[in-house]
Amino acid sequence: MINYFSDPFSSSYFLSCELKLFSLRTIVTASVTGNLGPPSVVVTPFVSDWLKDRWQAAKDLTGAPIPGPHWLQLDFPKPASSLNRILIDFEVALSNDYSIDIFCVSSNTWQTVHDTRVADAQLTTKTKQNKMHVFHDIVIKDVTCKSFNKIKLKIRRPATRFGTSIWRFEAYGVSK
């Protein structure tokens, strides 16, 4: 079992300021139901069941991908004002082709805060913890939106022959 409250992936940047996990147990929707757990499993604190504790855009247990792009969206009950880090815990059926957008409350528009096609490679740390987890730890910079209430992970395509599979989708901001 992995406990996501004890974060072994913190860099010195994240240790130098107080970051707060604010995506825990928030409302999650997805473009597809997938074949494993519901979208809400990506914001729960523990992984204990390798099938039911992850969301996967696959047709069946063979992992055959559901065609097309897919998304996961976090909806916050109260607007947030700070986004500094995103941690995506992929199963080895990962994606390296995705973007992350936030919905700005004041302008009623989406702002892209990370895109793997244009992002500075130094802003994303990719680590493989074991045979089943690949972490993308993303530093978020240049957020112009002062208040947002949604974060959307838009997956353009999987990196493997399997449907994209995600254990956790976490958002962090500076505590105020």
HUHU-V76887 format. One record per backbone hydrogen bond with DSSP energy under -0.5 kcal/mol. NH is the residue of the N-H (numbers start at 1). CO is the residue of the C=O. Records with the same first field share a line. If there is no record, write none. Layout:
NH = CO  CO
This chain:
2 = 47
4 = 2  45
6 = 3
7 = 5
8 = 6
10 = 7
15 = 11
16 = 12  13
17 = 14
19 = 17
20 = 173
22 = 20  171
23 = 171
25 = 43
26 = 23
27 = 75
29 = 73
31 = 71
35 = 56
37 = 51  54
41 = 38
42 = 39
43 = 40
44 = 41
47 = 2
48 = 46
53 = 49
54 = 51
55 = 166
57 = 164
58 = 56
59 = 64
63 = 60
65 = 161
66 = 57
67 = 65
70 = 155
72 = 153
73 = 29
74 = 151
75 = 27  73
76 = 74  149
80 = 148
84 = 172
85 = 172
86 = 138
87 = 170
88 = 86  136
89 = 87  168
90 = 88  134
91 = 165
94 = 92
97 = 157
99 = 154
100 = 114
101 = 152
102 = 111
103 = 150
104 = 102  109
105 = 147
106 = 147
108 = 104
109 = 104
111 = 102
113 = 100  111
114 = 100
116 = 98
118 = 115
119 = 115
123 = 120
124 = 121
125 = 137
126 = 124
127 = 125  135
129 = 127  133
130 = 133
133 = 130
134 = 90
135 = 127
136 = 88
137 = 125  135
138 = 86  136
139 = 123
140 = 84
141 = 139
144 = 142
148 = 80
149 = 103
150 = 103
151 = 74
152 = 101
153 = 72
154 = 99  152
155 = 70  153
156 = 97  154
157 = 97
159 = 94
160 = 94
163 = 63
165 = 93
166 = 55
167 = 89
168 = 89
169 = 42
170 = 87
172 = 85
173 = 20
175 = 18
